[in-house]
Amino acid sequence: MRQPSVIARRVAAASVSLVMAAGAAACGPKDNDAKGSGGDSTPRKGGTLTVLNSEPQADFDPARLYTSGGGNVPSLVFRTLTTRNRENGAAGSEVVPDLATDTGRPNKDATVWTYTLKKGLEFEDGTPITSADVKYGIERSFAPELSGGAPYLRDWLVGAAGYQGPYKDEKGLSSIETPDARTIVFHLNKPEGEFPYLATQTQFTPVPKSKDTGTKYESHPVSSGPYKVVRNENDGEHLVLERNPNWSAATDTERKAYPETIDVRSGLDSSVINQRLSASQGADAAAVTTDTNLGPAELARVGGDKALAARVGTGHFGYTNYIAFNPTVKPFDDPRVRQAIAYAIDRSSVVNAAGGSALAEPATTFLPNQKSFGYTPYDPFPAGKAGDPAKARELLKQAGHGNGLTITLTHSNDKNFETSPEIATALQDALKKAGITVRLQGLEDNDYRDKTHSVKTEPGFFLAHWGADWPSGGPFLAPIFDGRQIVKDGANFNTGLLNDKSVNDEIDAINKLTDLDAAAKRWGALDKKIGDKALVVPLFHPVYKRLYGKDVKNIVISDWTGVLDISQVAVK
Amino acid sequence: MSEALAAVETAGTDISVPAASGAHRFWRRLRTQRAALVAAAVVALLVLAALAAPLLTALEGQDPTTYHPTLIDSARGGVPIGSFGGASADHWLGVEPQTGRDMFARLVYGARVSLGVSLGATLVQVVLGVAMGVAAGLGNRWIDLILSRITDIFISMPLMIMALALLAIVPDSFPRPVLVALIISLVSGWSTTAKMVRAQTLALRNLDYVSASRLSGWSTSRTAVRELLPGLAAPVITYAALLIPQNISAEAALSFLGVGVKPPTPSWGQMLTSADVWYQAAPQYLLLPALALFVTVFAMTVLGDGVRVALDPRAASRLRIGTGRKRESRAEKAAQAPNAAAAKAAQVPDAAVVKKEGRA
């Protein structure tokens, strides 16, 4: 997220919750056994897989989808230059080639990226896929009527800031070159070592210009993947996908595509989804969900039933829930007050409020506890399991609040178990032990988001969360801590208002790296350095538990999405 | 001062409003309805429990906000450890899932909010409804028209949507229970009370005794206070008794929607909100506040119905006590009987005397 516009940032904010919804869909056995459940575990072709979701696949157009790693259902229809590795756990957070032969060849300073398409790629109608189709797909995502995607392309591509899409400007973007039918070259404004991650998003899907119907394209997008859309009712509420005969498994090492038909039904209540999956009757025996996880009460019930517990998958997704401070509001301008709060919090009661130890892991680092993010364990203000009120009192005394302190904690009234009253009251109870009286200010969710993301109205002490568009430290740290990303009038995510030259410079330096492992290490070190400033207090990383039907086999859940990957699932 | 004196004067002389005997008769009629008596006892107990919440929880040794992480199973979503929600000698009704907060303490403190808000709201509804209804009924055509339209507007307002809108604009520092009570009473209840009172006023104002007071030169307000209000008491009290359970439910509904009292203050409606997903894993978490709400609303409704019957002469005539005339006449007879005997006795000697006299 380099210097995104105000609108782009809003979209990004929305995307976090979208990605979240996708991430909330985690499935797979606890031991991460890729073979799945049941006695006969060999996956076979055939059958119909039912997907029970709460959110519809709205605007099913590759230009309009905002996905992490190409999404789950979209990825069955839309192939991209690169994609996420379809493997369990940490291996699944790697970028791998999809349409391209590799993950991209950068020039020396990572400002020019070159891709070569594989041979034998075809659309669902049998016409070959060319680099011009990929270029056209990207260009049409700039059309105002096809908005919805991530803001990165507009920020990164040379001369793209004011581009209005191919319908208005037929010449297209000169920063994307297609020297021949299999080669595509991208020219960027500045070094971006993480370009391969971006190339997993659906905007990098080929779209044949002759078949483009503008805003109507979403009802029947031309497939490049193993399935084609045969039915799309109520803007993605009911989606039926059937096998695409022109997709060749030889060119696609990632998607398994076992079922013959995939029936996606959305608009369901989360409790209904979990009830149907646990009953697992009729077509629901071959059903999964890609956006609903088990809540604490459902987990308590499933935990008492061995047969059900065997059908629960566990997923991780890069996500952190934390306390945010605004250091321009008293008394949070005093680092000792912020540190005292960091010492006083009781992470175990916060974890319980978030659904217990099976649904949340206590966090002391801002970066998610995964290698791809560059996770470097640190705990600058060790509060232990249940808080250190004595240490907190000592710091408060030094700060001149020996007689106690009364502060206001702002939270959302939304029942999301993240920024909700449950978490706020758990913190209130813990801080009481350190002599801190917490008044709760609950806001309606939209109001809450507007207030906390505006420099002018930002409260001093509030609950926040952040998730990245791809599993790397860059999109996790830069929007929150890069001083140049403070937005004075508009949606601001640098809530700590940190503008530290050494931090900004390090962010630029890491973006130049094309060795993603080396970059990850430096993101981790930067996270530790920022953590000492106590501008945020990490609380927990969520864990996702997902039920699946009793006939479902070949469960794969990557750390990229935390979701059961439906391109791997078999129902026979 | 003079008016107060006049009021005292009239109270002494006005035989049409025998206050003491009215209350007596009301109690006599209520007393015969066993269900209403039980309901009254339940309501009294609930109010007592709510008032004595700090004492009761001190007796238990708990409070409604302290977390007990050791009493819940974190790995299983935070379900209470042990049977019946972890009920024990320390926690009489078990603990809340995910927090381990004491259920008994939360229930009795929740009663304070649920009962306090509903009773406060009822009071506002009655005062406002009677004022508007009497004013509309006694005022001229224009006053009646304007007040009646205002009432109609409030009747047609959707409570929940209005409440959500109002709660969003009122500053956070305003005490929540008071705000919730005000919202419930302002957007519902008072308007139907006003309509009912207006109709009753229109019926009463043409009765001879009201006309007489007007003709004798009493001001409208004095007529309203002295002549109309006593006649309105019965229907208004009856209506208020039925409004209370309605208000309890409204408070629960608002809290259920997350716009009621603020956490960590417990209320029954709020407990129901957080408990709704737990009905299978920890049923007592849902059942306890639901049961409390059910018992309260049911008791209030039965009591309200009893009050209505006791205040309505026609309904009361169906009670076994009748009008009391039979007993009165029996008592009269009984009182007359010795007199008659005495009279006879007195007569006899007299006769004898007469006889004697005659003989003599």
Interface residues (C-beta under 8 A of the other chain):
Chain A: S271 G295 P296 A297 E298 L299 A300 R301 G303 G304 D346 S348 S349 V351 N352 A353 G355 G356 S357 A358 L359 A386 N413 K415 P421 E422 A424 T425 A426 Q428 D429 A430 L440 Q441 G442 E444 D447
Chain B: T65 T66 Y67 P69 I72 D73 S74 A75 R76 G77 G78 V79 P97 Q98 T99 G100 A168 D172 G258 V259 K262 P263 P264 S274 V277 W278 Y279 Q280 A281 A282
